[in-house]
Amino acid sequence: MGTRVDLTCMFGKEVVTFRYFASNRGMAEKVAELLGRSSGQSLRDLGMLYVADDTE
């Protein structure tokens, strides 16, 4: 949603939503795409995500 990416996770039986605020819409779309491809994985499995910044 704009520059915001919502990520919903399960912690045991609890549902928790995190919000990531990207610096721009393009970055938000990249993060959302990466997380979408990782659906079903644990946060531990994801580890650190690298998202290339096109402005570099």
Secondary structure, DSSP 8 states (H G I E B T S, - for coil): -TTEEEEEEEETTEEEEEEEE-SSHHHHHHHHHHHHHTTT--HHHH-S-----TT-
